[in-house]
Amino acid sequence: MKSDCLFCKILAGEIPANRVYEDELSIAFPDINPQAPTHLLIIPKEHIASQAKALVEHKALLGHLMATAAELARIQKLDKGYRVVVNTGDDGGQTVHHLHLHLLGGRPMGWPPG
């Protein structure tokens, strides 16, 4: 845990969040600034600053996060489709430096996204 990390504070219970999912490796909660009718953040309980900081030993965790996104999409009934986004670094739009996946759905997604 990193003491100045917003998501680590959520994990520690210092900042409240509506946890819609939790398991031994991750939690998910709604984004406070949703960009779609369904916009969940899926974060690992381990602090990893970004996708760029993920290492070979994180392979199983990264796969777990993607499988969790798929399960949450099924729970949220996003049968028509959804998008999973990982913003990486400042130029990639990452504003909280704790690896997280955005699960967006409930509306058609445009391309290009940025």
BELURTA-V410462 format. One record per residue. N is the residue number from 1. RES is the residue in one letter. PHI is phi in whole degrees, 0 to 359 (NA if undefined). OMEGA is omega in degrees with one decimal (none if undefined). BURIAL is b if it has 16 or more other ideal C-beta (glycine too) atoms within 10 Angstrom, else e. Layout:
n-><N;N>
res-><RES;RES>
phi-><PHI;PHI>
omega-><OMEGA;OMEGA>
burial-><BURIAL;BURIAL>
//
This chain:
n-><1;2;3;4;5;6;7;8;9;10;11;12;13;14;15;16;17;18;19;20;21;22;23;24;25;26;27;28;29;30;31;32;33;34;35;36;37;38;39;40;41;42;43;44;45;46;47;48;49;50;51;52;53;54;55;56;57;58;59;60;61;62;63;64;65;66;67;68;69;70;71;72;73;74;75;76;77;78;79;80;81;82;83;84;85;86;87;88;89;90;91;92;93;94;95;96;97;98;99;100;101;102;103;104;105;106;107;108;109;110;111;112;113;114>
res-><M;K;S;D;C;L;F;C;K;I;L;A;G;E;I;P;A;N;R;V;Y;E;D;E;L;S;I;A;F;P;D;I;N;P;Q;A;P;T;H;L;L;I;I;P;K;E;H;I;A;S;Q;A;K;A;L;V;E;H;K;A;L;L;G;H;L;M;A;T;A;A;E;L;A;R;I;Q;K;L;D;K;G;Y;R;V;V;V;N;T;G;D;D;G;G;Q;T;V;H;H;L;H;L;H;L;L;G;G;R;P;M;G;W;P;P;G>
phi-><NA;251;296;260;268;305;289;295;292;295;301;281;83;286;236;288;210;279;290;270;203;204;220;292;247;206;224;223;206;294;291;285;231;297;253;202;306;248;215;252;255;243;235;284;287;279;283;233;298;194;302;296;266;291;245;307;290;266;307;296;296;297;297;299;297;292;295;295;300;296;295;295;297;294;299;280;60;272;295;275;131;198;231;245;236;235;280;231;78;300;291;273;90;284;251;246;271;216;315;204;255;261;254;241;193;95;203;295;260;272;218;285;286;256>
omega-><178.0;-169.1;-178.3;-176.8;179.3;-177.0;174.5;177.5;174.7;178.8;-178.6;-179.0;178.7;177.0;-178.3;174.3;177.6;-177.7;179.2;179.6;173.4;171.3;-174.9;-175.3;-171.1;170.0;175.3;179.9;179.8;174.3;-179.7;177.5;-171.9;178.7;178.8;178.3;170.4;177.0;179.6;171.7;178.2;-175.5;173.4;176.3;174.5;177.8;170.5;-170.6;-179.0;175.1;-179.5;-179.7;178.0;-177.5;178.7;-178.9;177.3;-176.9;-177.7;179.0;179.4;175.5;177.9;179.9;178.5;177.8;176.5;177.2;179.2;179.2;178.1;176.6;176.7;179.5;-179.2;178.6;178.3;-173.4;-178.5;177.5;-179.1;178.0;172.5;-175.3;171.9;175.1;-174.9;178.2;-177.2;179.9;177.4;177.4;179.8;-179.4;173.4;-173.8;171.2;-177.7;176.5;175.9;172.0;172.0;-177.0;178.0;179.4;175.8;175.3;178.4;178.0;176.8;1.6;-173.5;-171.8;none>
burial-><e;e;e;e;b;e;b;b;b;b;b;e;e;e;e;e;b;e;e;e;e;e;e;e;e;b;b;b;b;e;e;e;e;e;e;b;e;b;b;b;b;b;b;b;e;e;b;b;b;b;b;e;e;b;e;e;e;b;e;e;b;b;e;b;b;e;e;b;b;e;e;b;b;e;e;b;e;b;e;e;e;b;b;b;b;b;b;b;e;e;e;e;e;b;e;b;b;b;b;b;b;b;b;b;b;e;e;e;e;e;e;e;e;e>
//
